[in-house]
Amino acid sequence: MNTKRVLIVGDGLAGTLVAWELMDQGIEFNLWGDGSPAASDVAAGMFNPVSFRRILPVWHAQEHLNTARKRYQSCENLLGVQLWHDVALLRIFPDGAYAAQWNERIAEEHPVSSFIERCNDGDWHDSIVAPFGAGRIRDAGWVDVQTLVEKSREFWQKENSWSSRHWNLDDGCPVGFDAVVDCRGVGAKSDLLRYGLEVRPNQGEVLTLEVPSAVGVETVNNVTWAMPIAAGKVRIGSTYRWDLMEAQVLEASQSVLLDKANAARVDTPFTRGQITEHRAGLRPASPDRRPLVGRVSDDIPWYVVCNGWGTRGVLIGPRTAAWTIRTLLDDAWEVPAEVRPDRFRTFTKN
Ligand SMILES: Cc1cc2nc3c(=O)[nH]c(=O)nc-3n(C[C@H](O)[C@H](O)[C@H](O)COP(=O)(O)OP(=O)(O)OC[C@H]3O[C@@H](n4cnc5c(N)ncnc54)[C@H](O)[C@@H]3O)c2cc1C
């Protein structure tokens, strides 16, 4: 396909990263967003290459980390803001069996061992309690997603490449464009369902606290995590619910998150009075937790989807955006099988 001008619909993290990718390729684009709630407005921005449940590397962890670092740094340079924050992560072991498995992964030089370290007892901030020990991940941190999205939008507004517009599949490929890249997150749910593709909204909440006492410089993870984001400021998250279809804030989540985070603290617990912000959003997740990238039907060859970023948009986003644009521009190139629409048995091409 000879693509000269692309419409990107959805101006959250996915739309933003797809737009930067097109800009790199020198392809003209317009980015439309309709102001509906975005997961990217509330994302804590954390990245971590390790999945803690079974102590395994995240899918393509190193490749995603490399691409992500490069992309966010290039945005930092272009926008003149800091986006990337290296913050090591301390994983508190829940019990002895987990500690033993962590040690085993290191001893057997498992692929995850390049990301994980075992901490000596007490090798963490005084405010933290870890009776079964803890491990450390240095290749972790957070990206300021809200600043990236906001500053990028301002940048493209000046270039006349951003508009406040609503779009859905029935609108077709608008005049003046050769292709539409759909980055609408949960906003694409009903259109994708026509092709048997599911976007599952996963509701989540995060808190921001102003705390008087020192909390150390690492993110502390005991399933719930507490991440220092600035002097005296901590972000705590997240909740995960599949039964809510609205991005509503639930007051009860405050005690749930605080109680869990406090289980890893010695004698300076986080309190409700310290909460300065409580946000909720709907993560666009796919049934197998992998992104969804590519064309969905031969009948609408101008339509490419980029969705399903779930809980790890920050880490997997830059590489996924690059795949999206490659498949749009290069007919001879195939999107990796594990993210293509045809991996789902429910998928129907028309
Ligand atoms: C509480 C919470 C915490 C999170 N923390 C992290 C984290 O620490 N690390 C991490 O990697 N990820 C995190 N995430 C996940 C992350 O937010 C997502 O992976 C990512 O932001 C998804 O981006 P997106 O652009 O696909 O979707 P969205 O951000 O939802 O963007 C979709 C965009 O499409 C627009 N839109 C929708 N419908 C239409 C339409 N019809 N026409 C035009 N525009 C439309 C919306 O206005 C929106 O701007 C978190 C999510 C939540 C909810």
The ligand as a Tripos MOL2 file, in Angstrom:
@<TRIPOS>MOLECULE
LIG
   53    58     1     0     0
SMALL
NO_CHARGES

@<TRIPOS>ATOM
      1 C1         -4.5760    2.4980   37.4210 C.3       1 LIG1
      2 C2         -3.6740    2.1620   36.2800 C.ar      1 LIG1
      3 C3         -2.3150    2.0780   36.4970 C.ar      1 LIG1
      4 C4         -1.4550    1.7540   35.4410 C.ar      1 LIG1
      5 N1         -0.1190    1.7030   35.6850 N.ar      1 LIG1
      6 C5          0.7130    1.3440   34.6850 C.ar      1 LIG1
      7 C6          2.1120    1.2490   34.9130 C.ar      1 LIG1
      8 O1          2.5960    1.5320   36.0210 O.2       1 LIG1
      9 N2          2.9030    0.8490   33.8820 N.ar      1 LIG1
     10 C7          2.3880    0.5500   32.6520 C.ar      1 LIG1
     11 O2          3.1590    0.1790   31.7520 O.2       1 LIG1
     12 N3          1.0740    0.6290   32.4100 N.ar      1 LIG1
     13 C8          0.2280    1.0080   33.3920 C.ar      1 LIG1
     14 N4         -1.1090    1.0730   33.1560 N.ar      1 LIG1
     15 C9         -1.5920    0.6450   31.8240 C.3       1 LIG1
     16 C10        -1.4330    1.7620   30.8030 C.3       1 LIG1
     17 O3         -2.2010    2.8330   31.2300 O.3       1 LIG1
     18 C11        -1.8780    1.2550   29.4250 C.3       1 LIG1
     19 O4         -1.1190    0.1380   29.0160 O.3       1 LIG1
     20 C12        -1.7410    2.3370   28.3480 C.3       1 LIG1
     21 O5         -1.8890    3.6150   28.8740 O.3       1 LIG1
     22 C13        -2.7500    2.0920   27.2420 C.3       1 LIG1
     23 O6         -2.6540    3.1530   26.3230 O.3       1 LIG1
     24 P1         -3.6610    3.2620   25.0860 P.3       1 LIG1
     25 O7         -3.2480    4.4770   24.3580 O.co2     1 LIG1
     26 O8         -3.7470    1.9720   24.3810 O.co2     1 LIG1
     27 O9         -5.1040    3.4770   25.7410 O.3       1 LIG1
     28 P2         -5.7130    4.7970   26.4070 P.3       1 LIG1
     29 O10        -4.6940    5.4830   27.2330 O.co2     1 LIG1
     30 O11        -6.9710    4.4010   27.0840 O.co2     1 LIG1
     31 O12        -6.0090    5.7560   25.1890 O.3       1 LIG1
     32 C14        -7.1000    5.6080   24.3230 C.3       1 LIG1
     33 C15        -7.3920    6.9690   23.7200 C.3       1 LIG1
     34 O13        -8.3940    6.8610   22.7320 O.3       1 LIG1
     35 C16        -9.2960    7.9440   22.8640 C.3       1 LIG1
     36 N5        -10.5580    7.5040   22.2630 N.ar      1 LIG1
     37 C17       -11.3610    6.4990   22.7010 C.ar      1 LIG1
     38 N6        -12.4050    6.3580   21.8710 N.ar      1 LIG1
     39 C18       -12.2510    7.2750   20.8810 C.ar      1 LIG1
     40 C19       -12.9990    7.6030   19.6990 C.ar      1 LIG1
     41 N7        -14.1150    6.9430   19.3890 N.pl3     1 LIG1
     42 N8        -12.5600    8.5900   18.8980 N.ar      1 LIG1
     43 C20       -11.4160    9.2710   19.2010 C.ar      1 LIG1
     44 N9        -10.6740    8.9990   20.2900 N.ar      1 LIG1
     45 C21       -11.0830    8.0130   21.1100 C.ar      1 LIG1
     46 C22        -9.3580    8.2160   24.3510 C.3       1 LIG1
     47 O14        -9.7840    9.5320   24.6070 O.3       1 LIG1
     48 C23        -7.9100    7.9790   24.7370 C.3       1 LIG1
     49 O15        -7.1610    9.1620   24.6370 O.3       1 LIG1
     50 C24        -1.9870    1.4660   34.1600 C.ar      1 LIG1
     51 C25        -3.3470    1.5850   33.9370 C.ar      1 LIG1
     52 C26        -4.1900    1.9310   34.9810 C.ar      1 LIG1
     53 C27        -5.6610    2.0550   34.7240 C.3       1 LIG1
@<TRIPOS>BOND
     1     1     2 1
     2     2     3 ar
     3     2    52 ar
     4     3     4 ar
     5     4     5 ar
     6     4    50 ar
     7     5     6 ar
     8     6     7 ar
     9     6    13 1
    10     7     8 2
    11     7     9 ar
    12     9    10 ar
    13    10    11 2
    14    10    12 ar
    15    12    13 ar
    16    13    14 ar
    17    14    15 1
    18    14    50 ar
    19    15    16 1
    20    16    17 1
    21    16    18 1
    22    18    19 1
    23    18    20 1
    24    20    21 1
    25    20    22 1
    26    22    23 1
    27    23    24 1
    28    24    25 2
    29    24    26 1
    30    24    27 1
    31    27    28 1
    32    28    29 2
    33    28    30 1
    34    28    31 1
    35    31    32 1
    36    32    33 1
    37    33    34 1
    38    33    48 1
    39    34    35 1
    40    35    36 1
    41    35    46 1
    42    36    37 ar
    43    36    45 ar
    44    37    38 ar
    45    38    39 ar
    46    39    40 ar
    47    39    45 ar
    48    40    41 1
    49    40    42 ar
    50    42    43 ar
    51    43    44 ar
    52    44    45 ar
    53    46    47 1
    54    46    48 1
    55    48    49 1
    56    50    51 ar
    57    51    52 ar
    58    52    53 1
@<TRIPOS>SUBSTRUCTURE
     1 LIG1         1 GROUP 0 **** ****
